[in-house]
Amino acid sequence: MKTRGGFTLVEMLVVIAILAVMAAVSVPAIRDLRARDPLDQAASVTTTLLARARQTAVERATPVRVVIDPVGLHYWVRALRSGAAPDSVMSDTLLIPGDVTLGGTSARLAVTFTPSGEASGDAIVLTWRGRSASVAADAWTGDAHVTR
């Protein structure tokens, strides 16, 4: 009788089950490590703010400007109306980790969104322990992108 080399179906299923258990244990741990990175947290908070401002501009059919004070981490979102003072939409403090710093090309960072969702303005530079990331709104789509 001739024997063939190879694996049985039971052996294959055992290996697949072991790999599935290892993946189920390791993937959440890797995701948690990434979520704890202060630079990623700060980038996420900043992109969320820009996305909300863009959405407000589109929904209200009026230009909206986001102004950020990089020192105090305070921000203002204002609807711009022609011939009138800007309407305050929201203002608060950016909740980013304390050891992440904000910077850019000016003392106050500003990004303006049009009613069609287009954007213009400053890139927001986030720095943490010698690493940096830049958050900027795409001029054509208004989508916020993070560049490392």
JOFENHU-V835290 format. One record per pair of residues at least 12 apart in sequence whose C-alpha atoms are under 7 Angstrom apart, sorted by sequence separation. I is the first residue (numbers start at 1). GAP is how many residues later the second one is. D is the distance in whole Angstrom. If there is no record, write none. Layout:
i-><I/I>
gap-><GAP/GAP>
d-><D/D>
This chain:
i-><65/66/77/110/123/124/134/135/53/64/65/77/109/123/133/134/64/65/76/77/133/134/64/76/133/63/64/75/76/132/62/63/75/105/62/74/75/104/119/62/74/75/104/119/120/73/74/104/119/73/103/104/118/119/102/103/118/102/103/118/119/53/102/117/118/101/102/117/100/101/100/101/100/99/113/70/70/70/69/68/69/67/68/67/68/67/66/67/65/66/65/66/65/64/65/63/64/63/64/45/63/62/63/62/42/61/41/42/57/57/58/57/58/38/54/58/57/39/38/54/39/47/54/39/43/51/51/50/47/43>
gap-><12/12/12/12/12/12/12/12/13/13/13/13/13/13/13/13/14/14/14/14/14/14/15/15/15/16/16/16/16/16/17/17/17/17/18/18/18/18/18/19/19/19/19/19/19/20/20/20/20/21/21/21/21/21/22/22/22/23/23/23/23/24/24/24/24/25/25/25/26/26/27/27/28/29/29/32/33/38/39/40/40/41/41/42/42/43/44/44/45/45/46/46/47/48/48/49/49/50/50/51/51/52/52/53/54/54/55/55/56/57/57/58/58/59/59/59/60/61/62/63/87/88/88/89/92/92/93/94/97/103>
d-><6/7/5/6/6/6/6/6/7/7/5/5/6/5/6/5/6/6/6/6/6/6/4/4/4/6/6/5/7/6/7/5/6/7/7/6/6/7/6/7/4/7/6/6/6/6/6/5/5/5/6/5/6/7/7/5/5/6/6/5/5/7/5/6/5/6/7/5/7/5/6/7/5/7/7/5/6/7/5/6/7/7/5/6/6/4/5/7/7/5/6/6/4/6/6/7/5/6/7/7/4/7/5/5/5/5/7/7/6/6/5/5/6/6/6/6/7/7/7/6/7/7/7/6/7/7/7/6/5/7>
